[in-house]
Amino acid sequence: MARHTAERSDAALLNDTTPLIGVPAPGTRRALRLAEEQRRAAEEGATSGSIALPALAVKAMRGGVLGAVVLGTGAFAVTQGSAEAGVADADLAAIEAGTLALRDGDTASRSEAAGRLALEADGARTFTVAVDGETREVTTTAGTLGEALREAGIVVGEDDVVTASLSAAVPADQTVEVLRASAEHLTEETVDKHGVVEKKDGSLPEGERKVETKGVDGVTTNTYRVVTAGGEEVSRELVATVVSSAKVDEVVLVGTKPKVAEAPAPSVSVSGDPRAIGRQLAAARGWGADQFQCLDSLWTRESNWSVTADNPTSSAYGIPQALPGSKMASAGADWATNPATQITWGLGYIADRYGTPCGAWGHSQSVGWY
């Protein structure tokens, strides 16, 4: 009797149209029937190109329960309630047949949206990336922005600028810009002005200045690697430095030798040729025969004691070869023709600059002028 009751229960199960609850035990008729229904649904789905639904889901939707199907990266929700719920009869028919067909034209967009929703359900983030003049949405489960860009096939160059940190988490619902960078070499020249150094010189009369070393400006050429992105300079690296000319300070000698007051023109009368007049005026200054010998050698070399000696190269003039000759006007207005006036000025110049005629002669022998 118990066995007959069990057989009738199995038969009732085969004809049962109420929703099945739970997972049947392996080997039972209920488990075999569920496996067969799933097989048929899969075959029908592969043939029609639609998404197959198990019979359990169809019965659940018919009973007014929310059914959800997640296939691959697509996720679709269908709600059964009343006609106002928005489920078309055609959709219900497809559901009863074990499939959910996508309407023509909606396949790509609904699949993408469903895939994104499925990823976001798994903790994915969606952000917008702008690169090379284009923008696109990226949905990813990557741990960092750098990994997300690599997964999306976006290569970030060494010098490219990204508006968010590549090592930080993906900035959800934000826009990330990748600014492509370009590098060029830029050459700049800098000038270091030379200075002036003064050096005292006891051999020069007080107040007189003379350039000992000519100054030179320093010039340096620097070459930089300049990277620009988005029309702005983002980095500058010095790659080469060349010194075109080294800086040299100018050295100026400043005279410290006290000036010797020029002796007044002798009151004694002088006469004779220029050499005789020179001997008389030198003696009036206290210079003896040895100093006159130096004076004679000096002026013989300079002008051979000629009153009208004129150097066409330097414009030096007269017995002492004053440069210019008009300097001798301080000794007299007749400086151009009077030997006494020229000699008086010349002896004063020697005394002021060299002390004695022999001092002037020694300098002339050393450098060729006095």
NUDREN-578974 format. One record per residue (C-alpha): residue in one letter; z, y, x. Coordinates in pm, whole numbers, padded with zeros to 5 digits, always signed. Layout:
N
aZYX ...
This chain:
370
m+00000+00000+00000 a+00080+00234+00281 r-00247+00153+00453 h-00446+00228+00133 t-00279+00565+00101 a-00368+00650+00460 e-00735+00559+00406 r-00750+00783+00099 s-00598+01067+00297 d-00868+01028+00565 a-01138+01042+00302 a-00985+01355+00154 l-00992+01512+00496 l-01366+01443+00530 n-01434+01635+00205 d-01179+01908+00262 t-01318+02267+00251 t-00992+02449+00319 p-00937+02621+00657 l-00834+02382+00930 i-00521+02484+01111 g-00421+02373+01460 v-00592+02142+01706 p-00644+01780+01578 a-00518+01488+01780 p-00782+01329+02000 g-00952+01022+01847 t-00878+01110+01484 r-01151+01159+01230 r-01062+01522+01208 a-01118+01569+01581 l-01452+01384+01563 r-01568+01599+01273 l-01474+01923+01456 a-01663+01814+01768 e-01974+01735+01563 e-01966+02073+01391 q-01934+02255+01723 r-02228+02056+01866 r-02452+02138+01570 a-02355+02506+01584 a-02439+02520+01953 e-02783+02358+01896 e-02864+02599+01613 g-02757+02897+01819 a-02975+02796+02116 t-03275+02749+01884 s-03245+03081+01696 g-03130+03303+01987 s-02825+03400+01784 i-02461+03370+01876 a-02311+03048+01736 l-01974+03053+01563 p-01748+02754+01515 a-01687+02637+01160 l-01321+02735+01193 a-01424+03099+01249 v-01665+03089+00949 k-01394+02957+00719 a-01144+03210+00852 m-01384+03497+00780 r-01449+03364+00432 g-01076+03360+00368 g-01056+03734+00450 v-00908+03687+00797 l-01026+03899+01095 g-01256+03693+01317 a-01354+03784+01673 v-01609+03629+01905 v-01618+03693+02278 l-01922+03548+02452 g-01986+03612+02825 t-01941+03985+02878 g-02008+04071+02507 a-01735+04115+02247 f-01804+04153+01872 a-01554+04194+01580 v-01642+04114+01222 t-01410+04196+00930 q-01430+04022+00591 g-01268+04191+00293 s-01478+04329+00013 a-01822+04476-00018 e-01677+04803+00108 a-01582+04645+00441 g-01944+04680+00552 v-02035+04314+00614 a-02385+04254+00478 d-02471+03945+00278 a-02727+03856+00542 d-02454+03863+00804 l-02233+03639+00589 a-02522+03404+00543 a-02573+03393+00916 i-02204+03332+00961 e-02210+03044+00712 a-02494+02898+00913 g-02280+02915+01223 t-02456+03215+01392 l-02424+03592+01416 a-02766+03744+01475 l-02798+04092+01629 r-03026+04333+01448 d-03357+04419+01612 g-03326+04713+01851 d-02947+04685+01871 t-02934+04394+02112 a-02905+04587+02443 s-02677+04867+02328 r-02440+04641+02136 s-02428+04392+02423 e-02352+04665+02679 a-02085+04822+02462 a-01935+04481+02391 g-01941+04392+02760 r-01765+04711+02851 l-01501+04662+02586 a-01442+04310+02713 l-01402+04435+03071 e-01172+04715+02965 a-00963+04461+02780 d-00919+04290+03118 g-00794+04612+03282 a-01132+04759+03389 r-01191+05132+03416 t-01497+05338+03327 f-01602+05651+03519 t-01914+05861+03568 v-02082+05892+03909 a-02330+06168+03996 v-02552+06101+04299 d-02903+06198+04408 g-02953+06412+04098 e-02865+06136+03851 t-02553+06038+03659 r-02448+05696+03535 e-02145+05525+03387 v-01974+05251+03585 t-01722+05005+03437 t-01537+04807+03700 t-01226+04604+03775 a-01241+04701+04146 g-00914+04806+04304 t-01050+05120+04476 l-01324+05376+04418 g-01499+05267+04739 e-01519+04906+04617 a-01643+05021+04277 l-01927+05224+04432 r-02029+04932+04652 e-02034+04698+04351 a-02255+04952+04170 g-02500+04951+04466 i-02420+05308+04570 v-02418+05345+04949 v-02198+05627+05086 g-02309+05750+05431 e-02069+05835+05712 d-02116+06210+05662 d-02154+06206+05281 v-01888+06390+05080 v-01720+06223+04781 t-01514+06437+04544 a-01246+06167+04516 s-01076+05948+04776 l-01262+05621+04839 s-00932+05443+04911 a-00767+05562+04586 a-00777+05391+04249 v-01082+05434+04026 p-01048+05769+03841 a-01089+05654+03481 d-01289+05878+03243 q-01366+06124+03522 t-01684+06228+03704 v-01717+06150+04076 e-01983+06331+04280 v-02145+06190+04593 l-02294+06477+04795 r-02557+06357+05039 a-02507+06511+05386 s-02758+06623+05649 a-02689+06694+06016 e-02859+06931+06261 h-02792+07066+06610 l-02715+07437+06643 t-02711+07629+06974 e-02500+07943+07020 e-02474+08171+07324 t-02153+08355+07409 v-02119+08640+07661 d-01800+08705+07857 k-01809+09064+07982 h-01711+09116+08345 g-01420+09337+08439 v-01373+09602+08710 v-01126+09560+08996 e-01038+09859+09213 k-00945+09810+09577 k-00807+10080+09803 d-00997+10155+10123 g-00850+10370+10396 s-01186+10420+10563 l-01329+10613+10267 p-01232+10976+10205 e-00980+11024+09930 g-01141+11019+09585 e-01462+10856+09700 r-01567+10531+09524 k-01803+10262+09644 v-01912+09934+09477 e-01831+09642+09708 t-01923+09355+09468 k-02156+09397+09172 g-02023+09262+08843 v-02196+08982+08651 d-02137+08888+08286 g-02056+08522+08215 v-02297+08346+07976 t-02214+08011+07811 t-02440+07809+07578 n-02267+07576+07328 t-02447+07310+07122 y-02285+07191+06796 r-02360+06909+06552 v-02336+07075+06211 v-02311+06869+05891 t-02392+07026+05552 a-02348+06879+05205 g-02417+07045+04874 g-02550+07351+05057 e-02222+07412+05242 e-02110+07338+05598 v-01850+07061+05595 s-01803+06993+05968 r-01894+07126+06312 e-01857+06927+06634 l-01908+07062+06988 v-02140+06820+07170 a-02249+07013+07483 t-02151+07319+07688 v-02370+07475+07958 v-02259+07770+08175 s-02572+07977+08234 s-02398+08227+08460 a-02041+08252+08582 k-01847+08573+08527 v-01795+08787+08837 d-01572+09094+08823 e-01702+09408+08985 v-01505+09523+09291 v-01493+09899+09359 l-01355+10048+09680 v-01149+10362+09626 g-01106+10591+09927 t-00755+10687+10034 k-00829+10864+10364 p-00699+11224+10352 k-00967+11487+10384 v-00967+11696+10699 a-01009+12064+10639 e-01342+12179+10771 a-01305+12402+11073 p-01433+12751+11018 a-01747+12852+11195 p-01664+12950+11552 s-01638+13317+11617 v-01797+13272+11958 s-02161+13341+11984 v-02386+13047+12050 s-02725+13044+12206 g-02982+12814+12358 d-03162+12511+12220 p-03003+12294+11944 r-02853+12049+12195 a-02683+12337+12387 i-02554+12483+12061 g-02418+12142+11967 r-02229+12115+12297 q-02071+12461+12244 l-01967+12395+11883 a-01827+12047+11969 a-01618+12201+12247 a-01491+12464+12000 r-01348+12171+11795 g-01174+12032+12102 w-01420+11753+12169 g-01489+11693+12536 a-01788+11561+12725 d-01729+11196+12613 q-01744+11294+12246 f-02052+11506+12300 q-02223+11210+12469 c-02166+11006+12149 l-02287+11302+11941 d-02601+11336+12155 s-02681+10965+12116 l-02623+10981+11739 w-02838+11283+11660 t-03109+11187+11909 r-03151+10867+11706 e-03131+11050+11370 s-03354+11353+11425 n-03406+11407+11802 w-03223+11739+11740 s-03511+11876+11529 v-03417+12146+11278 t-03703+12052+11046 a-03673+11671+11074 d-03751+11531+10727 n-03717+11161+10632 p-03991+11094+10372 t-03820+10777+10256 s-03469+10909+10189 s-03527+11286+10184 a-03263+11334+10458 y-03317+11662+10640 g-03229+11855+10956 i-03050+11773+11280 p-02763+11579+11114 q-03000+11427+10852 a-02798+11551+10556 l-02881+11371+10231 p-02990+11574+10054 g-03051+11865+10292 s-02915+12115+10038 k-02565+11990+10115 m-02575+12204+10427 a-02579+12521+10212 s-02197+12503+10224 a-02226+12610+10590 g-02480+12888+10533 a-02772+12998+10322 d-03007+12958+10616 w-02939+12583+10639 a-03310+12493+10634 t-03399+12682+10956 n-03084+12770+11153 p-02972+12498+11401 a-02622+12651+11429 t-02573+12622+11051 q-02694+12258+11049 i-02479+12162+11350 t-02171+12331+11202 w-02211+12131+10879 g-02285+11809+11066 l-01975+11833+11286 g-01761+11896+10978 y-01907+11587+10806 i-01836+11369+11112 a-01478+11496+11141 d-01414+11438+10770 r-01564+11089+10748 y-01523+10933+11095 g-01276+11152+11278 t-01484+11196+11593 p-01850+11176+11704 c-01776+10847+11883 g-01641+10704+11554 a-01964+10803+11380 w-02176+10662+11662 g-01992+10328+11650 h-02052+10296+11277 s-02420+10380+11321 q-02459+10114+11587 s-02294+09862+11353 v-02488+09923+11030 g-02777+10153+11130 w-02655+10467+10951 y-02358+10697+10941 
